[in-house]
Amino acid sequence: MDIPSHIRQDLLWWLNAVKNSVNPIRDEKYLLEIFSDASKTGWGVACRDETSNGQWSDVEKDLHINLLELMAAFFGLKIFAKHLKNCQILLRIDNTTAISYINRMGGIRFPNLNKIARELWQWCEQRNIYVFASYISSENNEIADAESRATHPDVEWELANRAFSKIIHKFGSPSIDLFASRINRKCDLYVSWKKDPDAYAVNAFTLNWRNLNFYAFPPFSVILKSLRKIITDEAEGIVVVPYWPTQPWFPLFENLHLHGLPWLQADCQDGTSKKRHPDCFY
């Protein structure tokens, strides 16, 4: 009999886990209560006095809201429970379909929802975390709801992929992106400016850059701080900045560079993925 690959994965899990599987009587002592919500533009999560949010990629914006709600709940877990083990967590969600797929540990009707639910529970299994999803009305989920609708147009800048390809062709592939988010990262490993579900760390300035093979496209407001960080940590990496000779950091940048500086035009396909001033980048 030919067993489909997705079923084979489940059978292998049972084969390995059946001898040790238990279903204990659980109390309702939850270490964390995580609120999440999704809109068609972004996601938002809240736990205790902390919040986080982010935008969807262009592809994700076209996904069904049920799937986005499930993804937002998973993001909340990754952000607030990343370092926890051996505990129970309560997820508060205003979407009944997402709740069902979490509490039933998946389903057969919608494969895309089942995939995210599977990933969520596998993530929990690695940490011995048990989650239970509970309904909360949209009116009472106002913090996560507001976070899901927040926009940050000045944060999601990125270098166009074609321009980035030119950079790595000249300098080689970096290992970590120091100023990125889930949807604009140029490396699998990245550091975010705020809490992000898949980020290696938050705030690049809290790390030592010396031994990092890094790529950095810092926000304009922290270019000078980034260059000083490179000097302090005696670091080497790829740094992208605008061609802006009137800025006080520009002479410092020119003194720091070790190789020839390629130019990238921002007003064509070789530049940034969103138009910004100035028009040229080093």
N, C-alpha and C positions, 0 to 999 in steps of 0.2 A: 504494500500500500504506500502510495506517495503522500507523505505528510507535508502540508504547506509550511514554509519556513516560520511564519508567525506563530503557528500552533506548536511547532517543534520547540520553540523557545519556552513556551509555557510548560511543555512536558519535561524539558530538561530541568526547569526550575523545581517542579514537583519531585523529580527523581533525586535531586540534591537536597531538598528541604523536607521531604515527607517524614523522615525519621526524627527531625527536631522541631517540627511544626506544632505549635500550641495555639490555643485561642482562650486566653485567660479571661476571667471575669474582671472587667475593668471598672475602676471608680471614675468619678468625674473631676479629678484633680488635674487640671491643665496648667502646665508651666507657663504657657503663653497663649494669648488670645490675639489672633492676627486678622485684621479686617482688610478686605481687598475689593476692588471694583475695576471695571473696564468700560471704556467708551470706545467709539470708533476711531478716536485719535490717539488714545494712550491708556496707560494703566496706572493705578495708584494703590498703595498699601499703607497700613498704619498699624502700629503696635506700641501700646503704652504711650509714651510721649514722642515717639519717633515716627517719621513718615518718609516715603520715597515715591518717586513716580518716574515715568518715562514714556516715550512715544513708540508707536508701532512703526515697523518698516513699511515701505510701500506695498510689499506683498502681504504683510499681516493685516493691513487696513481692509483688505478685501475678504478676510475670513469672517465666518459667522460669529456673532456676539457670544454665543455659548462657548465656543472654543477660546475666545479672547478672555472670557471670565475665568475659565479653567487655567489658562496660562497665567493670568494675574495672581490667582491663588498660589500657584507654584512659585512665582516670583517672590511673593511674600514670605514663603517658607525659606527660600534660598537666602533672602536678605536677613531675616531676623533669627533664623534657626540654624544658620550655617555651622556654628561651632557647638551646637547642642547634641547630646546623645542620651539615650535611655530615658525618655520622657514622653508625655502626652501633650498635644497641641490642639487647640480649638481654632478652626478656621471659620470666619464669619463672612458669608457670601450672600448676595441678593439675587442669585440666579439658581433656580431649582435644578436645572439640568446639570450644571457644574457640580452641585452638591451631590446629586445622585451618582455621578461618575466617580466622585472621590470616595464616597461611603461604600459603594458597591465594588470598589477597586477596579473600575473599568466597565465595559459593556460591549455588546456585539452590534448594536444598531448603527453607530457612527464610528468608523475606524479611526478618524482623526482625533476624536475625543478620547477614545480608548488608548491611543498612543500616548497622549499627554498624561492621562491618568496612570498608565503603566510607568512612565518615567518618574512621575511624582512618587509613587509607592516604592519604586526601586531606590530612589534617593533616600526615602525614609528608612527603608530596610537596611541600608548601609550604616545608618546611625541608630538603629533600634528606636526609631521614633514612631509613635502611633498618632495619627491625626483623625479628627472627626470634624466634618463640615456641618455647620448649622446655619439656618436661614436668618437673615436680618433684612428688614425692609429698607428700601432705598432711602427713605426719610431718616432712618436711624444710622445709616451708613454714610453720613454726610462728609466725614473727613476723607475717607478713601475715595468717595465720589468726586470731591473737589480736586484731589490729587490726580485722578485719572483724566481730568479735563484741563489741567495746568499745561501751559505751553512755554517752552524756553527756546525761542528762535535764535538766540545768540549762542546756544550751547552745542547744537548739533551740526556744526560746520565739519566738513571733512574734505580731504583732498580727493579729487576724482581718481577712479581706479587706474585710468590710463596714465595719469601723471605719476601715481605711486609706482606703477610698473617701470617707468623710466628711472625712478629713484633707485629701486632695488636692482635694476640692471647695472647701474653705475656703482652702487655702494654695497650690494648684497642684501640679503633678507634679514631684517631685524627680528628679534625674538619677542619683544614686548612693545606695546603701544602705550605711551605714558599719559596721553590725554584723549580718552575715548569713552564711548558708551557701547551698550550692547548692539546697537544698530549701525554704528559707523566705525567700528574697530578695524584696523588694518592687520592685526595679528591675532592669533588665537588667544594669546595671553595679553591682557590689557588692564590698565588702571583707570578707574572712573573718577569723575570729579565729585560725585555723590554716590549714595548707596545704589548698587546695581547688582542684579541677580547673578551674573556670571563673572563679575570683575575679580581679578586676582587680589586687588587692594583698592582702597579709596584714598584719594589725594596723593598724587605722585611725590609731593614735596616731603612726605613722611618717610620715603624710602631712600636708601643710599643708591645712587645711580652708578657708582664706580664700576661694578662688575656686570652691569646690564647692557646687553646688546639692544639698545633702545631706538625707537622711532618716536619723535615728538613733533606735533603740530600744535603748539600751545596757543591758548587764547591770547589775543593781542595784549590784554591787560597784564599778563604774567610772563611776557617774553623776557623782560629784563631779569625777573626773579629766576626764570629758567636758566638763563645764561650764567647767572651768579651761582646757581646750584651746580652747574657743570664744572665751574672753577673750583668750588668748595669740595666737591666729591672727586675731583680729578677724573671726570668721566669722559667717555667718547661715545658718540652715537649720531644718529641722523636727526637733524633739526630743520624744520621748514618754517620760514618766516617771510613776511612780505618785503618786497623791495621798497624800503621806506627810509631813504637816507637822512631825512630830517628828524628821525626819532633818536632819542638819546642812547638807545641800546644798539643802534646800527654799527657804530665804529667797533664796539666790543665784539659783536658778532663777526665782523670781518677779520678781526684779530684772532679769533678763536678757530676759524675754519682751517682744516688740514688738507682739503682736496679742492679741486676746481668746483666752482659753484654753478650748477645747472639752473637755467631760468625756466620758469613755468608761467605761461600766460593764463591768468584767471578768467579772461573773458572768452575762452574757447574750451574745447573738450579736454585740453591738457591741464586745466587748472582746477579750481575748487568746484565742488558739485553744486554750490550755491554762489551767486554773484556777491561779491564784497569788494570793498576798497582796501588797499590799492589793487592795481590790475596785474602786478607781476610778483612772483614769489621766487625766493632763493631756495 
